[in-house]
């Protein structure tokens, strides 16, 4: 009897992969926003006044990225739990010590 990977296990691995990608993208966006903010902090007063509207949108982007970061973390944790539960169930169905 050949046993292939269960769909629940693969769903867990897929959730881990997608969550990790979400975390990577959000962290990259947060890092880029920090670099851009440091560059604009050296601007003149006139440029700073003109860029205030951009700063507000960047704050929204930072908030969105922070939420995406938390969602990615939760997605990875859920994927690990699903993969672990699937692996434990497979071990219970097949007695490997018999």
C-alpha positions in Angstrom: 0.0 0.0 0.0 1.4 3.3 -1.1 0.6 6.3 1.1 0.9 9.8 -0.5 0.8 13.1 1.3 -2.6 13.9 2.7 -4.5 16.9 1.4 -4.7 18.4 4.9 -0.9 18.2 5.3 -0.4 19.9 1.9 -3.0 22.5 2.8 -1.0 23.2 5.9 2.2 23.5 4.0 0.6 25.7 1.5 -0.7 28.0 4.3 2.8 28.2 5.7 4.3 29.1 2.3 1.6 31.8 1.6 1.9 33.2 5.1 5.7 33.4 4.8 5.3 35.2 1.5 2.9 37.7 3.1 5.3 38.3 6.0 8.2 38.9 3.5 6.2 41.3 1.4 4.9 43.3 4.4 8.3 43.4 6.0 9.8 44.7 2.8 7.2 47.4 2.5 7.8 48.5 6.1 11.5 48.6 5.5 11.1 50.6 2.2 8.8 53.1 3.9 11.4 53.6 6.7 14.1 54.3 4.2 11.9 56.7 2.2 11.0 58.5 5.4 14.6 58.9 6.4 15.4 60.4 2.9 12.5 62.9 3.1 13.3 64.0 6.7 16.4 65.8 5.2 14.2 67.9 2.9 13.7 71.6 3.1 10.7 73.1 5.0 8.9 73.8 1.7 9.4 70.2 0.5 8.3 68.9 3.9 5.1 70.9 3.7 4.4 69.6 0.2 5.1 66.0 1.2 2.8 66.0 4.2 0.0 64.5 2.1 2.4 61.7 1.0 3.4 61.1 4.6 -0.3 60.5 5.5 -0.6 57.9 2.7 2.7 56.3 3.9 1.2 56.1 7.4 -1.7 54.2 6.0 0.6 52.0 4.0 2.6 51.3 7.2 -0.6 50.4 9.1 -1.7 48.2 6.2 1.7 46.5 6.1 1.6 46.0 9.9 -1.8 44.3 9.6 -0.5 42.1 6.7 2.5 41.2 8.8 0.3 40.0 11.7 -2.0 38.2 9.2 1.0 36.4 7.7 2.2 35.3 11.1 -1.2 33.9 12.0 -1.4 32.2 8.6 1.9 30.5 9.2 0.9 29.4 12.8 -2.4 27.9 11.5 -0.6 26.1 8.7 1.8 24.6 11.2 -1.1 23.4 13.3 -2.9 21.9 10.3 0.2 20.1 9.1 1.0 18.8 12.6 -2.5 17.6 13.2 -2.6 15.8 9.8 0.8 14.2 10.5 -0.4 13.0 13.9 -3.6 11.6 12.4 -1.6 9.7 9.8 0.6 8.3 12.6 -2.5 7.1 14.5 -4.1 5.4 11.5 -0.9 3.5 10.6 0.9 1.7 13.5 4.5 2.1 12.5 5.7 0.1 15.5 3.8 -3.2 14.7 
